[in-house]
């Protein structure tokens, strides 16, 4: 048994000697490389991996467990694609196909705002016939009817589709930025992380044929960041990919985040702690002494002139009802390990989310001790995946979320989409003057 003692935490007991060199890097706040990631995935000491992830999670967030009051709106499940992993999509005349009018989406937004939501999460299929003005009209109508709602809307796959139907598909990266500006001006507040799946061409050709690949997904988020929009990042795992592909996915995300946060890190006096192949790495998971200014980026800070990746969200693949239902999907232990590995490898993404809809609330509680600091929100309606044959009405309460965090030994903190602390009385809410927890 190996003992590591650091000032800010109790001893960490590691049962696998192969984890010792990784633990030394984690304690010092140095970036892990892909070989380290393979060890984290292969070791039998999964609890040691979780304890290392918990160490950096506590450095970054203490005992805070974030949640928000949100509502999901899936405006249509009609999609031009037919991805084999997806049980959500329908063709126009297929049973269960639907599309919502702008008025129907707006009514959902009004109901969410009246119930005290701070965020509306809007995504849907790649509808073959809806015009670009449908999307800008939707955002504008919501902003007028419910101006306090933050609109986290449209995956990178949808943005590429919107660029195409807006007739700016041939304008490349600048056309993408123009589309995002139009959406931002209409009311878009940030991008969700969906559509990333896993950054591997073989996996894409097998399970996501016709869907955008990693370079396009990353370009959409880079364009969003350049015009000041924050975004999340997901990784869908447990299907036709393997663990090495997951690690490459993580590495591509953190390399792009390095470039995004470099000027901010310099302004905050954060020195690079990269590996030889990433000398300018921005690492946020080190000991406190490494951060003379701000440890974590937040909008408005000195040196931060762009958006950035806020949150990593590992998503387990659910085979039921999809073209890949022959696959078993990942186990609970694999879900726990993958969350912990993501927290350790993605050292420059501030938050790690245990999305309770796809993990269950019980597993999300365990993940708070394995690197996660966010449980997501109340949701209300979610039509993309259904765990254990759940209905599209998938809702939990603020009380459930707070109780889950408290039972796990953490301090529940309500946040808005940008991770600013929220204070509320019933459905009435306001931003706190300073973060707590």
Buried (B, 14 or more C-beta within 10 A) or exposed (E): EBEBEBEEBEEBEBEBEBBEEBBEBBBEBBBBBBEBBBBBBEBEBBBBBBBBBBBBBBBBBBBBBBBBBBBBBBBBBBBEBEBBBBBBBBBEEEEEBEBBEBEBBBBBBBEBBEEBBBBBBBBBBBBEEBEBBBBBBBBBBBBEBBEEBBBBBBBBBBBBBBBBBBEBBEBEEEBBBBBBBBBBEBBBBBBBBBBBBBBBEEBBEBBBEEBBBBEBBBBBBBBBBBBBBBBBBBBBBBBBBEBEBBBBBBBBBBBBBBEBBBBBBBBBEBBBBBBEEBEEBBBBBBBEEBBEEBBBBBBEBEBBEBBBBBBBBBBBBBBEEBBBBEBEBBEEEBBBBBBBBBBBBBBBBBBBBBBBBBBBBEBBBBBBBBBBBBBBBBBBBBBBBBBEEEEBEBBBEBEBBBBBBEEBEBBBBBBBBBBBBBEBEEEEBEBBEEBEB
